[in-house]
Structures are given as C-alpha cells and as structure tokens.
C-alpha cells in the first residue's frame, strides 16, 4: 500500500482503516457492532473531525479509496446512488417486476454491482432486516444468499483511480446486527472480511465532547483550561454511551437549560429519564444526619454495620461514589456486602436503608439467589433471548430498575447464585448497566446494590447438619474469619476474584445477636404484637412483667438463630396462644392482661385476665 493511502486514512477510526485494507483482498465485507452510532471522520484542512452516520462514513471511505460509484440500499427505501458517475444511478433504478419482491430486486442489484465493468461498490444497510429470524429456507432468501456466495467466489478486481497500488473488488458491504444473521457458508468464507465497530473510546468521546459543549448554557470559552476540563468530564461521565447519545445529551441539556457545569445532571437525566435526583436533595442529607438513630431503632446491636452503611450513603449524597475513578458516574451509587450469621438483621438493614434514602416501601426489591442456582435462571433476571419462550417481556431485574431507577436492589444469599449470574453482577458493578433480552440497556447508576451472605459462619458436617464455624463473643475474631471465608469463596472456590475486587472494602460483617440485644428485641416484638391486636380487634392487651421475662428467658436459648429465633419464640409463646384466647373471648371485650404463660401437652397457653 502506498504512503498516500496511509496519509489519507491515518486519522480515520481503526475499523474504517481495516475496511480500506480489505478492499483489495475481500470481495464482501460483513460489518457488525456499533452500527447506529455516529462516526468521527477527518475533514480535509480542518483539525476537528465531523460526526456522520456509519453509512456516510463508509461512503466517504470508499470515495477516498478512489471509487466513483457507490450504491446504498436498505429494506425501506430501496437503492440509491450515494456516489455517481453514471453507473450507480443506473443500477439504483433497477425496476421491480410484478412478481418480484425486495429480495429478488436486491439479488439483481448485487449482480449488477459486482459485474459492473467500472468500479462500483454496494452498501446494504439494515441487512439483518431482510431475513427475519435468520430463516434461510425461503426460496427468495436462498436465491439472494446463493447469488452473493457465487459472486464472492467469482468476483473480479478492477483498476481504481486512487491511492491503492492494486486493482480493487467491486465490494459488497453488509451491515448486520450479528454475523449469524447470514449463514456460516457466507460469514465463514475466507473471502469475506468480518469487521466490528467498537464502542467509542475515551479519546473519541473527548473529541465529540469538544464539538458539543460550546453550545451549552454558560459554557467556558473554547481553548481555555476550563473548556478542556469540561470536555474531559463530559467524556468520562459518558463512559458506556455512544457518540450519538452524547449528542442527544447535549441537546437535552440545551432544551432543559442545564448549565455546562451541571453536565452530570443531563447525563443522569438521559440515562434514567427522571430529572429529579433524590441523591442530591437536601432532605436526604437531613435524613442521613439522623440515620444512626433511625437505623438503630430498626436494627439492634449492629453499630459497625449501620456506620458502614451510612458512610456509603454520605459518599453518594456528596456525589463522591467511585470518585477515585474517571468513569465512576456509570456505576451504582453504593455497593454493600452484608455477611454474618442468620437472623441478625442483614435484610432488615437493607430495607431500612431503602426507606431512609428513597422514602418509599416500593423502592426496595429482593432477589433470593437460592432461586437462581441454574444457568438458565439468568433469563429471569434479564429476560429470555430471541427465539426463546418469554422473549420480549424483559427480566424481573431489568424491568424493575427500568421502571424505577432509584431503588435498592438486594441479592440475598449471593453464594448460591450460578456463576453465569455472577458475571451479570460484575457488569453491574463495573459498567453500571445491563443489556436485557430485547437488546435494551438498563442503567444501575442510581441504585444501591446490597449482597447478603452466610459465608464463613456455618459448615455442613458429615451428617448433613449445619454447625457453626465461628462462635459469638469476640467480634474482631468473627469479622476476621468471615472476611477470610468470603475472600476464599470468590478467589478459590468459584474463581471470581474480579467480583471481590469490585466489592472492595464494602464487606460489612454482622455480629451475633447477644443476650443484651435479645433482651431489647423481646419488648420490641411484644409491643408489635400488642399494637397489632388493638388494630385488628380493638382489644387493648397488656403483658405482665413476669411474662415478659419468661419470654426473654426462653428466647435466650435460641440465640443461634439470631433475631429470627427471638421472633419465633415470641410467636410460639405469645402470638399463637393469645390468638386462641382472644378467639374464645365474648364479643365486646375491650382490654385484658396476659398475666401468665404455661406450657402444657398442647403447647403454650396464656392466662388472659
């Protein structure tokens, strides 16, 4: 290849340069990837690149190679001459007979382009739409693809007046959603070149941002350090987005009068579709300031866990989540990994955090990972892929976050999830997004992610019984052993150290429920029972002190089950027998006192006076 070719294409994107190379070696080119994005192409004599569509970028590249005739066709508008010296316009006017369809017309267009005695290329846009469901058995489809295969094998090269030293093929370029949208005997041929358009990198996003931010309200003067910093910020925060999306964000900011300094707000609004951001509200900061007391009322005896959770909320409210990385804006607002014994308040703390931050009960969603132990259960989370039952309905996780992006997502007992599902969590934590079964992108940038686990607390013995590995009493020892067990599970047992790295230092170890905590929990649960009885029956019930102490004594024997053991004790000793006693009361009773509890052959009995 001559130096002139290198000069002409050196500043073009890599995939366009790859196509330029293929023009002399491959009669057909299959292009996949980021097809609907904008492409930054160099403009002769100007430093700034110009954003154009993929089709226009291809046409420009073919023109730079010396082609003077290019036909572009798509399933909607048919063929048109994109570059014409007479041949392209003639081919584009190929008439469709009464008994011919779109595929037959395209077959003839391909034939005329490849057989053209003058240099001519064909770009088939939206080629995947020509063959819905990749059904290659239809006669018209088979005729089209068979013709394409034969023409690929028999294609000749023609001298082209341009920078290339050798003759070039009359190339056919297919733009495909996936290479599999064409049969393997086309895509797998050594004569066909497969080219993928990648997502824009940081430098491309910076270039795009430089061309956009000058139009924003109160934008810095072009050429100043402030302007450069704004473009860098826009590009970093747009990680994972396309150049076309950046253009739409800029347009949205102008429409909503969002100043240049608040480009983050425009990006967040574009991603989740909601202009109001609860993470930046003054009310949230007030609630967080009172958070220690509020969470302490809901979760007893876990000061380390509540403190760590509040630190993450404070960080999110200050806009500093992931501040150490340039692309942090796409990641969730916070990630917590709650580890510890069963029944100690892990799920309750997650619910309390959701209510504290978002102020609504429906801002909390829980997934029990024991229901996602098989590989195919991934479809429940993100939706079934094309061709499978349930395609189009989306997934439970992606639907929930799309409908309400500001929420806490709890993944309970994460160690039970299938490894393939763990890969989805890695994508959420790293990129802050998931692609559902329909191909739509769901953003997790405004969510809180909480994992819970019992790793390191129990083991199963030879008889199949669960026995404790760590004993209560020394929290530092409990924390050290559980952290070590979590690290060993992710690094050695399942081979996912990268997931552990994304969680980082956000592992919060819960302590065992102590006797003092149990003594505080029993009165709380009893008050809940008394309040529920009055709400449901209108009867005001009091519980004698000696009865309360009796319940506490029994609950202390169930501490291995944590707060759940205490709750179960209150249910069996008070709720069940009290319900029986009230059921037998004559109508009109308005008050009573539980003066005694006794165990009989029939179970616990209360004396109601």
MIFINU-448303 format. One record per residue (C-alpha): residue in one letter; residue number from 1; x, y, z; chain. Coordinates in steps of 0.02 Angstrom, whole numbers, padded with zeros to 5 digits. Example, Ala and Ser with C-alpha at 12.3 -4.5 7.8 and 13.67 -1.06 7.14 Angstrom:
2
residu,num,xx,yy,zz,chaine
A,1,00615,-00225,00390,A
S,2,00684,-00053,00357,A
This chain:
609
residu,num,xx,yy,zz,chaine
X,1,00000,00000,00000,A
X,2,00067,00171,-00043,A
X,3,00112,00309,00076,A
X,4,-00032,00411,00005,A
X,5,-00157,00280,00068,A
X,6,-00080,00290,00240,A
X,7,-00092,00479,00239,A
X,8,-00273,00478,00183,A
X,9,-00334,00354,00313,A
X,10,-00215,00377,00460,A
X,11,-00335,00483,00562,A
X,12,-00490,00378,00522,A
X,13,-00560,00256,00651,A
X,14,-00473,00087,00654,A
X,15,-00622,-00008,00584,A
X,16,-00629,00107,00432,A
X,17,-00443,00080,00404,A
X,18,-00475,-00108,00413,A
X,19,-00608,-00091,00278,A
X,20,-00487,00009,00171,A
X,21,-00363,-00135,00185,A
X,22,-00498,-00262,00141,A
X,23,-00548,-00176,-00022,A
X,24,-00405,-00257,-00115,A
X,25,-00421,-00430,-00034,A
X,26,-00604,-00463,00008,A
X,27,-00749,-00451,-00116,A
X,28,-00876,-00445,00027,A
X,29,-00865,-00364,00199,A
X,30,-00979,-00400,00346,A
X,31,-00990,-00255,00469,A
X,32,-01065,-00280,00643,A
X,33,-01058,-00193,00812,A
X,34,-01098,-00011,00847,A
X,35,-01191,00018,00684,A
X,36,-01314,00154,00737,A
X,37,-01185,00269,00814,A
X,38,-01103,00423,00741,A
X,39,-00928,00409,00669,A
X,40,-00796,00545,00685,A
X,41,-00714,00563,00515,A
X,42,-00573,00684,00474,A
X,43,-00613,00838,00371,A
X,44,-00476,00890,00248,A
X,45,-00397,01053,00300,A
X,46,-00481,01055,00472,A
X,47,-00421,00997,00641,A
X,48,-00594,00949,00704,A
X,49,-00674,00786,00648,A
X,50,-00852,00783,00586,A
X,51,-00983,00662,00656,A
X,52,-01076,00566,00521,A
X,53,-01177,00405,00512,A
X,54,-01093,00236,00484,A
X,55,-01162,00229,00307,A
X,56,-01096,00402,00266,A
X,57,-00927,00357,00342,A
X,58,-00919,00202,00232,A
X,59,-00963,00303,00077,A
X,60,-00827,00430,00118,A
X,61,-00700,00292,00143,A
X,62,-00746,00211,-00023,A
X,63,-00730,00380,-00107,A
X,64,-00559,00406,-00028,A
X,65,-00506,00237,-00099,A
X,66,-00550,00301,-00272,A
X,67,-00723,00228,-00304,A
X,68,-00830,00345,-00409,A
X,69,-00991,00244,-00397,A
X,70,-01071,00182,-00235,A
X,71,-01247,00113,-00216,A
X,72,-01331,00111,-00044,A
X,73,-01486,00006,-00016,A
X,74,-01598,-00036,00131,A
X,75,-01761,-00133,00154,A
X,76,-01866,00026,00173,A
X,77,-01810,00148,00038,A
X,78,-01727,00028,-00083,A
X,79,-01573,00076,-00184,A
X,80,-01499,00249,-00210,A
X,81,-01340,00317,-00285,A
X,82,-01229,00384,-00146,A
X,83,-01085,00424,-00266,A
X,84,-01122,00428,-00450,A
X,85,-01026,00445,-00612,A
X,86,-01168,00364,-00708,A
X,87,-01157,00180,-00659,A
X,88,-01229,00194,-00481,A
X,89,-01383,00289,-00536,A
X,90,-01418,00162,-00673,A
X,91,-01404,00015,-00552,A
X,92,-01509,00104,-00420,A
X,93,-01650,00118,-00547,A
X,94,-01664,-00072,-00560,A
X,95,-01851,-00098,-00580,A
X,96,-01952,-00222,-00482,A
X,97,-02065,-00333,-00588,A
X,98,-02241,-00375,-00537,A
X,99,-02190,-00545,-00470,A
X,100,-02031,-00487,-00389,A
X,101,-02004,-00438,-00209,A
X,102,-01872,-00340,-00116,A
X,103,-01754,-00489,-00105,A
X,104,-01762,-00525,-00291,A
X,105,-01728,-00343,-00329,A
X,106,-01578,-00344,-00211,A
X,107,-01513,-00502,-00294,A
X,108,-01513,-00412,-00461,A
X,109,-01431,-00256,-00385,A
X,110,-01290,-00362,-00311,A
X,111,-01265,-00448,-00478,A
X,112,-01256,-00282,-00573,A
X,113,-01135,-00203,-00447,A
X,114,-01014,-00349,-00445,A
X,115,-01021,-00371,-00635,A
X,116,-01006,-00185,-00670,A
X,117,-00866,-00153,-00796,A
X,118,-00824,00007,-00700,A
X,119,-00775,00019,-00515,A
X,120,-00933,00013,-00409,A
X,121,-00973,-00038,-00228,A
X,122,-01134,-00084,-00138,A
X,123,-01178,-00048,00044,A
X,124,-01326,-00150,00110,A
X,125,-01392,-00057,00262,A
X,126,-01500,-00147,00392,A
X,127,-01462,-00313,00307,A
X,128,-01524,-00411,00458,A
X,129,-01700,-00346,00423,A
X,130,-01701,-00434,00256,A
X,131,-01702,-00606,00338,A
X,132,-01810,-00602,00497,A
X,133,-01763,-00738,00620,A
X,134,-01615,-00791,00510,A
X,135,-01732,-00903,00409,A
X,136,-01626,-00955,00261,A
X,137,-01751,-01082,00192,A
X,138,-01863,-00958,00100,A
X,139,-01835,-00975,-00088,A
X,140,-01804,-00789,-00116,A
X,141,-01684,-00781,00031,A
X,142,-01590,-00935,-00028,A
X,143,-01578,-00864,-00204,A
X,144,-01508,-00699,-00137,A
X,145,-01378,-00781,-00025,A
X,146,-01327,-00911,-00153,A
X,147,-01301,-00772,-00280,A
X,148,-01198,-00674,-00154,A
X,149,-01090,-00827,-00119,A
X,150,-01059,-00864,-00303,A
X,151,-01019,-00682,-00341,A
X,152,-00897,-00679,-00196,A
X,153,-00803,-00827,-00270,A
X,154,-00807,-00766,-00450,A
X,155,-00780,-00580,-00416,A
X,156,-00650,-00489,-00521,A
X,157,-00544,-00340,-00474,A
X,158,-00537,-00180,-00574,A
X,159,-00410,-00038,-00580,A
X,160,-00471,00107,-00473,A
X,161,-00405,00284,-00496,A
X,162,-00347,00313,-00320,A
X,163,-00210,00286,-00193,A
X,164,-00213,00094,-00198,A
X,165,-00074,00010,-00298,A
X,166,-00176,-00144,-00347,A
X,167,-00348,-00165,-00427,A
X,168,-00496,-00169,-00306,A
X,169,-00651,-00277,-00296,A
X,170,-00824,-00208,-00330,A
X,171,-00854,-00236,-00146,A
X,172,-01021,-00281,-00065,A
X,173,-01033,-00218,00116,A
X,174,-01165,-00296,00229,A
X,175,-01216,-00201,00388,A
X,176,-01278,-00334,00509,A
X,177,-01340,-00338,00688,A
X,178,-01246,-00502,00709,A
X,179,-01136,-00602,00592,A
X,180,-01251,-00751,00623,A
X,181,-01389,-00658,00529,A
X,182,-01306,-00729,00374,A
X,183,-01269,-00915,00351,A
X,184,-01099,-00983,00402,A
X,185,-01055,-01026,00222,A
X,186,-01051,-00839,00190,A
X,187,-00984,-00772,00354,A
X,188,-00854,-00909,00372,A
X,189,-00780,-00890,00200,A
X,190,-00600,-00831,00191,A
X,191,-00655,-00713,00053,A
X,192,-00772,-00620,00171,A
X,193,-00699,-00496,00294,A
X,194,-00784,-00478,00464,A
X,195,-00764,-00304,00537,A
X,196,-00836,-00249,00705,A
X,197,-00868,-00067,00751,A
X,198,-00821,-00046,00935,A
X,199,-00899,00070,01062,A
X,200,-00813,00240,01064,A
X,201,-00658,00252,01171,A
X,202,-00611,00393,01287,A
X,203,-00517,00492,01154,A
X,204,-00664,00483,01034,A
X,205,-00782,00540,01170,A
X,206,-00667,00686,01212,A
X,207,-00663,00736,01029,A
X,208,-00853,00726,01021,A
X,209,-00872,00825,01182,A
X,210,-00760,00964,01117,A
X,211,-00877,00986,00971,A
X,212,-01032,00990,01081,A
X,213,-01005,01080,01246,A
X,214,-00976,01251,01169,A
X,215,-01164,01262,01137,A
X,216,-01211,01234,01319,A
X,217,-01275,01371,01432,A
X,218,-01132,01463,01519,A
X,219,-01001,01356,01433,A
X,220,-00818,01408,01457,A
X,221,-00731,01494,01315,A
X,222,-00660,01372,01187,A
X,223,-00473,01349,01208,A
X,224,-00470,01387,01394,A
X,225,-00418,01257,01526,A
X,226,-00597,01261,01591,A
X,227,-00663,01212,01420,A
X,228,-00539,01068,01408,A
X,229,-00586,01009,01583,A
X,230,-00772,01015,01541,A
X,231,-00746,00910,01384,A
X,232,-00644,00784,01484,A
X,233,-00779,00774,01617,A
X,234,-00917,00750,01489,A
X,235,-00818,00612,01404,A
X,236,-00776,00523,01566,A
X,237,-00955,00528,01629,A
X,238,-01018,00465,01461,A
X,239,-00922,00303,01478,A
X,240,-01026,00163,01403,A
X,241,-01130,00282,01298,A
X,242,-01121,00308,01111,A
X,243,-01069,00467,01022,A
X,244,-01248,00484,00962,A
X,245,-01305,00477,01144,A
X,246,-01182,00615,01188,A
X,247,-01259,00722,01052,A
X,248,-01433,00689,01122,A
X,249,-01373,00729,01299,A
X,250,-01306,00895,01237,A
X,251,-01472,00931,01152,A
X,252,-01567,00883,01311,A
X,253,-01458,01000,01416,A
X,254,-01494,01144,01298,A
X,255,-01681,01105,01298,A
X,256,-01692,01099,01489,A
X,257,-01573,01245,01514,A
X,258,-01449,01139,01611,A
X,259,-01287,01240,01625,A
X,260,-01121,01169,01566,A
X,261,-01059,01147,01745,A
X,262,-01204,01026,01778,A
X,263,-01172,00910,01631,A
X,264,-01183,00766,01756,A
X,265,-01366,00809,01783,A
X,266,-01400,00800,01596,A
X,267,-01314,00630,01583,A
X,268,-01410,00562,01732,A
X,269,-01574,00626,01660,A
X,270,-01537,00547,01492,A
X,271,-01492,00379,01570,A
X,272,-01640,00358,01687,A
X,273,-01767,00476,01611,A
X,274,-01801,00564,01776,A
X,275,-01743,00744,01801,A
X,276,-01761,00741,01991,A
X,277,-01615,00664,02083,A
X,278,-01651,00610,02262,A
X,279,-01465,00584,02292,A
X,280,-01437,00771,02281,A
X,281,-01586,00826,02384,A
X,282,-01570,00923,02547,A
X,283,-01700,00809,02626,A
X,284,-01587,00658,02601,A
X,285,-01444,00744,02692,A
X,286,-01559,00783,02837,A
X,287,-01617,00602,02846,A
X,288,-01438,00538,02839,A
X,289,-01388,00652,02982,A
X,290,-01521,00568,03087,A
X,291,-01481,00399,03010,A
X,292,-01385,00324,03156,A
X,293,-01535,00340,03270,A
X,294,-01661,00289,03136,A
X,295,-01567,00133,03083,A
X,296,-01526,00090,03263,A
X,297,-01712,00084,03302,A
X,298,-01738,-00044,03163,A
X,299,-01580,-00150,03181,A
X,300,-01520,-00186,03357,A
X,301,-01341,-00224,03406,A
X,302,-01255,-00191,03239,A
X,303,-01165,-00023,03259,A
X,304,-01023,-00069,03139,A
X,305,-01145,-00117,03001,A
X,306,-01252,00039,03019,A
X,307,-01098,00151,03023,A
X,308,-01026,00075,02864,A
X,309,-01194,00089,02776,A
X,310,-01210,00271,02825,A
X,311,-01035,00308,02762,A
X,312,-01084,00245,02590,A
X,313,-01244,00348,02593,A
X,314,-01147,00503,02641,A
X,315,-01025,00472,02499,A
X,316,-01168,00455,02375,A
X,317,-01256,00611,02439,A
X,318,-01094,00708,02416,A
X,319,-01077,00644,02238,A
X,320,-00915,00555,02280,A
X,321,-00962,00375,02240,A
X,322,-00813,00300,02150,A
X,323,-00728,00470,02145,A
X,324,-00558,00384,02128,A
X,325,-00602,00325,01951,A
X,326,-00634,00433,01798,A
X,327,-00786,00334,01740,A
X,328,-00872,00321,01908,A
X,329,-01034,00404,01858,A
X,330,-01100,00249,01773,A
X,331,-01077,00137,01924,A
X,332,-01207,00110,02061,A
X,333,-01215,00241,02197,A
X,334,-01158,00115,02325,A
X,335,-01119,-00069,02349,A
X,336,-01133,-00162,02514,A
X,337,-01093,-00343,02552,A
X,338,-01179,-00395,02714,A
X,339,-01100,-00552,02787,A
X,340,-01137,-00638,02951,A
X,341,-01248,-00760,03045,A
X,342,-01429,-00789,03001,A
X,343,-01563,-00683,03082,A
X,344,-01452,-00539,03136,A
X,345,-01536,-00401,03033,A
X,346,-01450,-00402,02863,A
X,347,-01611,-00395,02763,A
X,348,-01693,-00278,02888,A
X,349,-01548,-00155,02875,A
X,350,-01562,-00159,02685,A
X,351,-01748,-00119,02695,A
X,352,-01715,00019,02820,A
X,353,-01582,00098,02708,A
X,354,-01702,00096,02561,A
X,355,-01836,00184,02662,A
X,356,-01709,00308,02732,A
X,357,-01644,00357,02560,A
X,358,-01795,00347,02448,A
X,359,-01935,00368,02574,A
X,360,-02044,00231,02498,A
X,361,-02076,00049,02535,A
X,362,-02079,00004,02350,A
X,363,-01901,00067,02324,A
X,364,-01837,-00100,02391,A
X,365,-01830,-00259,02285,A
X,366,-01760,-00425,02342,A
X,367,-01697,-00574,02242,A
X,368,-01670,-00739,02333,A
X,369,-01518,-00813,02248,A
X,370,-01566,-00988,02302,A
X,371,-01692,-00974,02159,A
X,372,-01554,-00937,02033,A
X,373,-01441,-01087,02051,A
X,374,-01459,-01148,01871,A
X,375,-01382,-01069,01716,A
X,376,-01548,-01040,01627,A
X,377,-01616,-00941,01775,A
X,378,-01518,-00794,01707,A
X,379,-01668,-00764,01594,A
X,380,-01775,-00724,01746,A
X,381,-01662,-00577,01786,A
X,382,-01631,-00501,01614,A
X,383,-01763,-00584,01503,A
X,384,-01761,-00726,01378,A
X,385,-01655,-00705,01220,A
X,386,-01733,-00703,01045,A
X,387,-01809,-00869,00996,A
X,388,-01848,-00924,01174,A
X,389,-02011,-00925,01270,A
X,390,-02042,-00759,01356,A
X,391,-01937,-00655,01236,A
X,392,-01998,-00476,01233,A
X,393,-02065,-00472,01411,A
X,394,-01899,-00423,01489,A
X,395,-01824,-00484,01652,A
X,396,-01876,-00461,01832,A
X,397,-01720,-00363,01875,A
X,398,-01704,-00258,01717,A
X,399,-01890,-00217,01714,A
X,400,-01888,-00163,01897,A
X,401,-01739,-00046,01876,A
X,402,-01801,00024,01711,A
X,403,-01971,00066,01788,A
X,404,-01896,00138,01947,A
X,405,-01710,00178,01931,A
X,406,-01696,00250,02107,A
X,407,-01706,00095,02216,A
X,408,-01610,-00027,02324,A
X,409,-01581,-00199,02247,A
X,410,-01547,-00340,02370,A
X,411,-01470,-00504,02313,A
X,412,-01495,-00624,02459,A
X,413,-01375,-00768,02490,A
X,414,-01266,-00723,02343,A
X,415,-01155,-00876,02363,A
X,416,-01298,-00986,02297,A
X,417,-01310,-00899,02128,A
X,418,-01250,-00987,01970,A
X,419,-01077,-00924,01912,A
X,420,-01152,-00858,01749,A
X,421,-01265,-00744,01850,A
X,422,-01114,-00683,01947,A
X,423,-01046,-00620,01781,A
X,424,-01200,-00508,01768,A
X,425,-01163,-00437,01940,A
X,426,-00987,-00399,01881,A
X,427,-01058,-00300,01736,A
X,428,-01173,-00203,01852,A
X,429,-01034,-00159,01973,A
X,430,-00907,-00113,01838,A
X,431,-01011,-00034,01700,A
X,432,-01171,00010,01792,A
X,433,-01281,-00063,01657,A
X,434,-01356,-00223,01588,A
X,435,-01424,-00268,01418,A
X,436,-01589,-00360,01433,A
X,437,-01654,-00499,01322,A
X,438,-01730,-00375,01199,A
X,439,-01566,-00282,01175,A
X,440,-01615,-00130,01279,A
X,441,-01492,-00054,01402,A
X,442,-01541,-00033,01585,A
X,443,-01436,00084,01693,A
X,444,-01397,00050,01876,A
X,445,-01309,00215,01908,A
X,446,-01442,00274,02031,A
X,447,-01463,00112,02128,A
X,448,-01394,00044,02288,A
X,449,-01335,-00136,02272,A
X,450,-01335,-00248,02426,A
X,451,-01275,-00427,02435,A
X,452,-01301,-00539,02586,A
X,453,-01210,-00699,02631,A
X,454,-01185,-00827,02770,A
X,455,-01011,-00872,02707,A
X,456,-00889,-00920,02844,A
X,457,-01021,-00936,02980,A
X,458,-01078,-01116,02960,A
X,459,-01021,-01278,02880,A
X,460,-01109,-01440,02843,A
X,461,-01042,-01590,02938,A
X,462,-01036,-01772,02882,A
X,463,-01215,-01800,02939,A
X,464,-01278,-01653,02837,A
X,465,-01308,-01543,02989,A
X,466,-01261,-01360,02988,A
X,467,-01136,-01322,03126,A
X,468,-01059,-01153,03169,A
X,469,-00881,-01114,03115,A
X,470,-00863,-00957,03219,A
X,471,-00926,-00931,03394,A
X,472,-01002,-00772,03466,A
X,473,-00911,-00666,03592,A
X,474,-00761,-00585,03504,A
X,475,-00820,-00476,03360,A
X,476,-00644,-00444,03293,A
X,477,-00617,-00632,03277,A
X,478,-00787,-00655,03197,A
X,479,-00753,-00516,03071,A
X,480,-00580,-00583,03027,A
X,481,-00639,-00761,02996,A
X,482,-00792,-00711,02895,A
X,483,-00693,-00591,02786,A
X,484,-00565,-00727,02754,A
X,485,-00704,-00851,02708,A
X,486,-00783,-00726,02587,A
X,487,-00615,-00694,02503,A
X,488,-00579,-00881,02488,A
X,489,-00750,-00915,02414,A
X,490,-00732,-00787,02274,A
X,491,-00547,-00815,02235,A
X,492,-00527,-01003,02255,A
X,493,-00695,-01091,02261,A
X,494,-00782,-01005,02115,A
X,495,-00635,-00916,02033,A
X,496,-00711,-00741,02029,A
X,497,-00580,-00630,02113,A
X,498,-00631,-00486,01999,A
X,499,-00803,-00483,02081,A
X,500,-00723,-00472,02252,A
X,501,-00615,-00329,02188,A
X,502,-00769,-00233,02132,A
X,503,-00848,-00254,02303,A
X,504,-00687,-00191,02379,A
X,505,-00689,-00140,02561,A
X,506,-00879,-00133,02567,A
X,507,-00893,-00301,02657,A
X,508,-00991,-00271,02817,A
X,509,-00984,-00411,02945,A
X,510,-01133,-00425,03062,A
X,511,-01107,-00484,03240,A
X,512,-01204,-00623,03325,A
X,513,-01358,-00571,03422,A
X,514,-01301,-00553,03602,A
X,515,-01403,-00581,03761,A
X,516,-01419,-00394,03787,A
X,517,-01486,-00372,03609,A
X,518,-01608,-00514,03635,A
X,519,-01671,-00429,03795,A
X,520,-01703,-00272,03691,A
X,521,-01786,-00367,03549,A
X,522,-01915,-00459,03653,A
X,523,-02003,-00300,03716,A
X,524,-01998,-00230,03540,A
X,525,-02081,-00385,03466,A
X,526,-02208,-00391,03607,A
X,527,-02255,-00209,03577,A
X,528,-02281,-00250,03394,A
X,529,-02399,-00391,03445,A
X,530,-02496,-00281,03564,A
X,531,-02514,-00144,03432,A
X,532,-02571,-00269,03300,A
X,533,-02702,-00343,03417,A
X,534,-02777,-00173,03451,A
X,535,-02776,-00126,03266,A
X,536,-02860,-00288,03214,A
X,537,-02980,-00322,03358,A
X,538,-02995,-00160,03457,A
X,539,-02939,-00252,03615,A
X,540,-02803,-00169,03718,A
X,541,-02688,-00302,03788,A
X,542,-02553,-00282,03918,A
X,543,-02416,-00407,03956,A
X,544,-02360,-00430,04137,A
X,545,-02176,-00405,04178,A
X,546,-02153,-00583,04236,A
X,547,-02224,-00646,04071,A
X,548,-02105,-00534,03975,A
X,549,-01959,-00602,04075,A
X,550,-02016,-00779,04044,A
X,551,-02015,-00748,03857,A
X,552,-01841,-00671,03869,A
X,553,-01775,-00823,03962,A
X,554,-01842,-00940,03828,A
X,555,-01777,-00828,03686,A
X,556,-01600,-00834,03756,A
X,557,-01596,-01020,03718,A
X,558,-01624,-00983,03532,A
X,559,-01484,-00858,03503,A
X,560,-01403,-00971,03373,A
X,561,-01546,-00919,03258,A
X,562,-01517,-00734,03292,A
X,563,-01660,-00611,03292,A
X,564,-01765,-00733,03194,A
X,565,-01751,-00855,03339,A
X,566,-01811,-00720,03458,A
X,567,-01955,-00678,03341,A
X,568,-02005,-00861,03329,A
X,569,-02003,-00875,03518,A
X,570,-02122,-00728,03536,A
X,571,-02235,-00804,03404,A
X,572,-02244,-00976,03486,A
X,573,-02256,-00914,03667,A
X,574,-02368,-00762,03645,A
X,575,-02445,-00737,03473,A
X,576,-02517,-00911,03447,A
X,577,-02591,-00938,03623,A
X,578,-02651,-00757,03632,A
X,579,-02743,-00778,03467,A
X,580,-02830,-00933,03535,A
X,581,-02876,-00843,03697,A
X,582,-02946,-00690,03607,A
X,583,-03041,-00801,03486,A
X,584,-03134,-00876,03633,A
X,585,-03174,-00707,03715,A
X,586,-03355,-00649,03715,A
X,587,-03397,-00503,03598,A
X,588,-03372,-00330,03672,A
X,589,-03210,-00359,03767,A
X,590,-03101,-00204,03758,A
X,591,-02950,-00245,03866,A
X,592,-02855,-00385,03950,A
X,593,-02689,-00430,04029,A
X,594,-02579,-00579,03992,A
X,595,-02539,-00623,04173,A
X,596,-02459,-00794,04147,A
X,597,-02390,-00913,04016,A
X,598,-02383,-01101,04044,A
X,599,-02327,-01247,03938,A
X,600,-02443,-01396,03925,A
X,601,-02453,-01552,03819,A
X,602,-02547,-01447,03691,A
X,603,-02413,-01313,03686,A
X,604,-02403,-01139,03763,A
X,605,-02557,-01067,03849,A
X,606,-02587,-00890,03910,A
X,607,-02693,-00831,04055,A
X,608,-02791,-00679,03998,A
X,609,-02872,-00577,04139,A
